[in-house]
């Protein structure tokens, strides 16, 4: 019969083995996590090309999605309050509400290969201040980064063609935004309530109807004019409306002529 000391040593050894197996797959968890929850994480992080399917519990601190994981499942880390950092290697898609309301998440780095960020994938991640989007990304779905109130800047890659409704709604700390000409569709209120934005850059040839800059509250008139200039080679299109909000009254007649010469309506 094993002595008490022998049983204690065996438990410590088993716990360490399970912990190492989990962390070797890119997961770091809190020191007070029960052994049973480590075992759950072993099932949650696959080695093969698969989808992360198991809901990760609230002890997760840092996650590197394993290489060759095709997608992060819908509701994967739903309302986790402890996760701090997320990195993907060659994951193709982030599912709907994959990291919804992960209020402790601060930094997100997406590796090459990501093509789609799902509906509300990071909505309510109120501590995110840094997001790096890869050159392979094509679609940013509705509400993807809604209410990420500490996000400082966002550069949309030249590969992106769609930005969904409310995608960056109420990102109230955004000060810099770049939107390339590759974007063919911008949903309603995609950048509404982004009142801190001072630096807005629109790619030359940007061609999206009903795009609004009224939500960018800190833009200078010069920035508004630069946006109009970026759109200046848009020809042969009618019924184009550029919503400028309070800036309309600040534009000179010469500046307004940039729009009217191209059959735009300023509102």
C-alpha positions in Angstrom: 0.0 0.0 0.0 1.4 3.4 -1.0 2.3 5.8 1.7 0.8 9.3 1.9 4.0 10.9 0.6 4.0 8.5 -2.4 0.4 9.3 -3.2 1.1 13.0 -3.0 4.2 12.7 -5.3 2.2 10.7 -7.8 -0.6 13.3 -7.9 2.0 16.1 -8.4 3.6 14.1 -11.2 0.3 13.4 -12.9 -0.7 17.0 -12.7 2.6 18.2 -14.1 2.3 15.7 -17.0 -1.2 16.9 -17.9 -0.2 20.6 -17.6 2.8 20.1 -19.8 0.7 18.3 -22.4 -1.8 21.2 -22.5 0.8 24.0 -22.6 2.8 22.2 -25.4 -0.2 22.9 -27.6 -0.2 26.6 -27.0 -2.4 27.0 -24.0 -1.4 28.8 -20.8 -3.8 28.5 -17.9 -4.0 29.9 -14.3 -2.1 28.2 -11.5 -5.3 27.4 -9.6 -6.9 25.4 -12.4 -8.1 21.9 -11.3 -6.4 19.0 -12.9 -9.8 17.9 -14.4 -10.0 21.2 -16.3 -6.5 20.6 -17.8 -7.8 17.2 -19.1 -10.7 19.0 -20.7 -8.3 21.3 -22.6 -6.4 18.3 -24.0 -9.6 17.3 -25.7 -10.2 20.9 -26.8 -6.9 21.5 -28.7 -6.6 19.0 -31.6 -3.3 18.0 -33.3 -4.8 17.4 -36.7 -6.4 19.7 -39.3 -9.7 20.3 -37.6 -11.9 22.8 -35.9 -11.5 23.9 -32.3 -14.9 22.8 -31.0 -14.8 22.6 -27.2 -15.7 25.6 -25.1 -12.6 26.7 -23.2 -13.3 27.6 -19.6 -12.6 30.8 -17.9 -9.1 29.9 -16.6 -7.6 30.3 -20.1 -5.0 33.2 -20.1 -3.1 33.0 -23.4 -4.0 31.0 -26.5 -1.9 30.2 -29.6 -4.3 28.3 -31.9 -2.4 25.2 -33.0 -0.9 25.1 -36.5 -3.2 23.6 -39.2 -6.4 24.3 -37.2 -8.7 25.3 -40.0 -11.2 27.2 -38.0 -12.2 28.4 -34.5 -15.7 27.1 -33.8 -18.7 29.3 -33.1 -18.9 30.4 -29.5 -15.5 28.9 -28.9 -14.4 31.0 -25.9 -17.7 32.7 -25.3 -17.6 35.4 -22.6 -14.3 34.3 -21.1 -13.1 37.1 -18.8 -9.5 35.9 -18.3 -8.1 35.4 -21.8 -5.4 38.0 -22.4 -3.7 37.2 -25.7 -4.7 35.4 -28.8 -2.6 34.3 -31.8 -3.4 32.2 -34.8 -0.9 30.7 -37.1 -2.7 29.6 -40.3 -6.3 29.4 -39.2 -8.7 30.2 -42.0 -11.7 31.5 -40.1 -12.9 32.7 -36.7 -16.5 31.6 -36.0 -19.6 33.5 -35.0 -19.1 34.9 -31.5 -16.0 32.9 -31.2 -14.5 35.3 -28.6 -17.6 37.3 -27.8 -17.3 39.4 -24.7 -13.8 38.1 -23.8 -13.4 41.3 -21.7 -9.9 40.6 -20.6 -8.5 40.1 -24.1 -5.9 42.7 -24.9 -3.9 41.7 -28.0 -4.9 39.7 -31.1 -2.4 38.6 -33.8 -3.8 36.8 -36.8 -1.4 34.7 -38.9 -1.3 34.4 -42.6 -4.2 32.3 -44.0 -7.1 33.9 -42.2 -9.8 34.8 -44.7 -12.9 35.5 -42.5 -13.8 37.0 -39.1 -17.3 35.9 -38.2 -20.3 37.7 -36.9 -19.7 39.3 -33.5 -16.5 37.3 -33.2 -14.9 39.9 -30.9 -17.9 42.0 -30.0 -17.7 43.4 -26.5 -13.9 42.6 -26.1 -13.6 45.9 -24.3 -9.9 45.6 -23.4 -8.5 44.9 -26.9 -6.1 47.7 -27.8 -4.2 46.0 -30.6 -5.3 43.9 -33.6 -3.1 42.8 -36.4 -5.0 41.8 -39.5 -3.2 39.6 -42.2 -2.9 40.2 -45.9 -5.1 37.2 -46.6 -8.2 38.5 -44.9 -11.2 39.0 -47.2 -14.3 39.4 -45.0 -14.9 41.2 -41.7 -18.5 40.3 -40.8 -21.2 42.2 -39.0 -20.4 43.4 -35.4 -17.0 41.7 -35.6 -15.2 44.3 -33.4 -18.3 46.2 -32.1 -17.7 47.8 -28.7 -14.0 47.2 -28.7 -13.7 50.5 -26.9 -9.9 50.5 -26.3 -8.9 49.6 -29.9 -6.4 52.3 -30.9 -6.0 51.9 -34.7 -7.0 49.6 -37.5 -5.5 49.0 -40.9 -7.8 47.1 -43.2 -5.6 44.9 -45.5 -5.8 45.4 -49.3 -7.3 41.9 -49.6 -10.5 42.8 -47.7 -13.6 43.2 -49.9 -16.4 43.3 -47.3 -16.8 45.2 -44.0 -20.2 44.2 -42.3 -22.8 46.2 -40.5 -21.6 47.7 -37.2 -18.2 46.0 -37.7 -16.3 48.7 -35.7 -19.3 50.4 -34.1 -18.4 52.3 -30.9 -14.7 51.6 -31.1 -14.5 54.9 -29.2 -10.7 55.0 -28.8 -9.9 54.5 -32.5 -7.6 57.3 -33.7 -6.4 55.9 -37.0 -8.2 54.0 -39.7 -7.1 52.9 -43.1 -9.6 51.5 -45.6 -8.2 50.3 -48.9 -9.8 50.5 -52.4 -10.2 46.7 -52.4 -13.3 47.1 -50.1 -16.4 46.8 -52.3 -19.0 46.8 -49.5 -19.3 48.6 -46.2 -22.3 47.9 -44.0 -24.5 50.3 -42.2 -22.9 52.1 -39.3 -19.7 50.1 -39.7 -17.7 53.0 -38.2 -20.4 54.9 -36.4 -19.6 56.2 -32.9 -15.9 56.2 -33.6 -15.7 59.8 -32.5 -12.0 59.9 -31.6 -10.7 59.2 -35.1 -8.3 61.9 -36.3 -6.5 60.1 -39.1 -8.7 58.5 -41.8 -7.1 57.3 -45.0 -9.2 56.0 -47.9 -7.4 54.1 -50.7 -7.4 55.9 -54.0 -10.2 54.5 -56.1 -12.4 53.4 -53.2 -15.8 52.7 -54.7 -18.5 52.0 -52.1 -21.9 53.7 -52.3 -23.4 55.3 -49.3 -20.2 55.4 -47.3 -20.5 57.6 -44.2 -17.7 59.5 -42.5 -20.1 61.2 -40.1 -19.1 58.9 -37.2 -15.5 60.0 -37.3 -15.9 62.9 -34.9 -12.4 64.4 -34.7 -11.6 64.6 -38.4 -10.3 67.9 -39.7 -11.7 69.6 -42.8 -8.4 68.8 -44.5 -8.9 65.1 -43.8 -12.4 65.2 -45.2 -11.0 66.8 -48.3 -8.3 64.1 -48.6 -11.1 61.5 -48.5 -12.9 63.4 -51.3 -9.7 63.5 -53.3 -9.2 59.7 -52.8 -12.6 59.3 -54.4 -11.9 61.7 -57.2 -11.4 59.2 -59.9 -14.8 57.6 -59.4 -16.4 58.2 -62.7 -19.6 57.2 -64.5 -21.5 56.5 -61.4 -24.7 58.2 -60.2 -26.8 58.3 -57.1 -23.7 58.2 -54.9 -24.2 59.7 -51.5 -21.3 60.7 -49.2 -22.6 61.4 -45.7 -20.3 64.0 -44.1 -22.5 65.1 -41.2 -21.4 68.4 -39.7 -18.5 68.7 -42.1 -20.7 69.6 -45.0 -21.1 73.2 -43.7 -17.3 73.5 -43.3 -16.4 72.6 -46.9 -15.7 75.4 -49.4 -17.5 75.6 -52.7 -14.4 74.5 -54.4 -14.1 71.4 -52.2 -17.8 70.6 -52.7 -17.2 70.8 -56.5 -15.0 67.7 -56.2 -18.1 65.8 -55.4 -20.6 67.5 -57.7 -18.3 67.0 -60.7 -18.6 63.3 -60.1 -22.4 63.3 -59.7 -22.1 62.7 -55.9 -24.5 64.1 -53.3 -23.1 65.4 -50.1 -25.3 65.2 -47.0 
